[in-house]
Amino acid sequence: MLTDTYRASGNGGVGQAWARFGVAMNTHEERYVVDKHGNRVSVVLDVEEYQKLLADLEELESIRAYNQAKASGEMPIPFD
């Protein structure tokens, strides 16, 4: 759902975007930076949301590695 659009170029678009950013920052809605053609070029995230995405990605990578190791059928090597 596109709720706020920030223009990367144009007449005062960036300045207006940053002026509205303070208001939009407290929402959990999707925010994008778009070029002069309306194409999405970036996503605006709160730092906390970005950190959560990185943590979730790390966990997903661990799960995939576990599933791949389990599916290989090889005997695990103990750490000790």
Rosetta blueprint (number, residue, H / E / L):
1 M L
2 L E
3 T E
4 D E
5 T E
6 Y E
7 R E
8 A L
9 S L
10 G L
11 N L
12 G L
13 G H
14 V H
15 G H
16 Q H
17 A H
18 W H
19 A H
20 R H
21 F H
22 G H
23 V H
24 A H
25 M L
26 N L
27 T L
28 H L
29 E L
30 E E
31 R E
32 Y E
33 V E
34 V E
35 D L
36 K L
37 H L
38 G L
39 N L
40 R E
41 V E
42 S E
43 V E
44 V L
45 L L
46 D L
47 V H
48 E H
49 E H
50 Y H
51 Q H
52 K H
53 L H
54 L H
55 A H
56 D H
57 L H
58 E H
59 E H
60 L H
61 E H
62 S H
63 I H
64 R H
65 A H
66 Y H
67 N H
68 Q H
69 A H
70 K H
71 A H
72 S H
73 G L
74 E L
75 M L
76 P L
77 I L
78 P L
79 F L
80 D L
